[in-house]
Structures are given as C-alpha cells and as structure tokens.
Amino acid sequence: MKALIESIVASLVDYPEDIVVTETEEDAKIVYHLTVNPEDVGKVIGKNGRIAKAIRTVVYAAKIEGSKRIYLDIM
C-alpha cells in the first residue's frame, strides 16, 4: 500500500524525493501518514481537497477484502 501511495503522489509533486509514507497499525485500523515537501502540500491537497479525496478513494478501493480499515493522513 505504501508503494501505491508513493507512486500516485510522486507524479503530482515537484520534489518526489521528499515523499515519506509511514504506517501505524492499531487494533481495527491502519493509518498511513503522508508527508511531502512544504512547497508540494497544495498540489497534493488540491482545490477544496479534491486531489486528496481522489487519492484516498484509490487507496481505500485497493484495500484487501477482510483486512483492517485504512486511513490516509496527509501532512
């Protein structure tokens, strides 16, 4: 899942080498924390959060059936 997030975001940003995805696993969910260069935050979030919502939709759709719930946190 980390590779999927990195590949989607890398095509959007100017500094793909600054992409960091960390994974935190809790009881019923897995949280992915996405950090990008401060200059690229607006490109990842988009107007009114449209890009961020689209990224989350793709990540949630790629979830394996029966696994824990997935959340994507963009910082």
Protein Blocks (a to p, Z undefined) as FASTA:
>chain_A
ZZmmmmmmmmmpmblmlpccdddddfkbccddddddfklmmmmnogghlmmmmmmmmmmm
mpcghiacdddddZZ
